[in-house]
Amino acid sequence: MDEAAARNALAAAGVLPGAAREARLLALGENAVFAAGDLVVKVGRDAELLDRARRELAVARWLAEAGVSAVRPAGSEALLVEGHPVTVWHRLPDPVRPAGPRDLAELLRAVHALPAPPVELPPRDLLGGVERWLRLAGDAIDPADAAYLRERRDGFASAAAALTPRLPPGPIHGDALPRNVHVGPHGPVLVDLETFSVDLREHDLVVMALSHDRYGLSDEAYASFVEAYGWDVRAWEGCSVLRGARETASCAWVAQHAPDNPKALAEFERRVASLREGDETVRWYPF
């Protein structure tokens, strides 16, 4: 999905008070995110994401009722417009500072303390998008690399299903990174709720462990996350399994951008090579 297609869907949805062409593009990934006035609109890549968009709205309403600080929907339903799911949200105030690991840990503690939600949430299908992302990559990536990631996906899916958790399973964010926290004048707010699931709480904690090991998060920053949450997931014997699953998914996610972006292709090839060589010290770069 390019910006033009997303803007066409935004215009056809008619959810903004002004012209869609005047909306500011904030992000372009699986969703195109536009801002205009007091609203933010998310336009999904394709119709396959409609159910996820509907679930994200339901999760946001549940978190509001539970008193968890999270982004709030401005529309009651997800629309399907020209093959793209469209949802409308209240725009957050400008951030007062960047979110840090401690902000994320405190929000995760609040989410992990919640009982089972009234919203029917799936397990965290961390590897479920791999096939779609590889399909979108097409001929831009080496078929041998795609086959390697499929084999890794199957192996880690089986290993993850056999894990014994240390924490009681329950609601999780599913993509627990500081980039999914917005710190406004009233404190940290959890955003991007589309991966909310009911599964092992360890899923949310492995993300930051991987950020430390692969993406350059400092020892001090990771220690602040562990201190605020109260437990280091690296002490759990299943950590390496969830880490391997997330690395596999992260590689495939970058692959979908390879057809149109040489930098994405280069990052994909760097990641796959490090996995093939078993080199856990190779630095990965956010994309």
Secondary structure, 3 states (H helix, E strand, C coil): CCHHHHHHHHHHHCCCCCCHHHCEEEEECCEEEEEECCEEEEEECCHHHHHHHHHHHHHHHHHHHHCCCECCECCCCCEEECCEEEEEEECCCCCCCCCCHHHHHHHHHHHHCCCCCCCCCCCCCCCCCHHHHHHHHHHHCCHHHHHHHHHHHHHHHHHHHCCCCCCCCEEECCCCCHHHEEEECCEEEECCCCCCEEECCHHHHHHHHHHHHHCCCCHHHHHHHHHHHCCCHHHCCCHHHHHHHHHHHHHHHHHCCCCCCHHHHHHHHHHHHHHHHCCCCCCCCCC
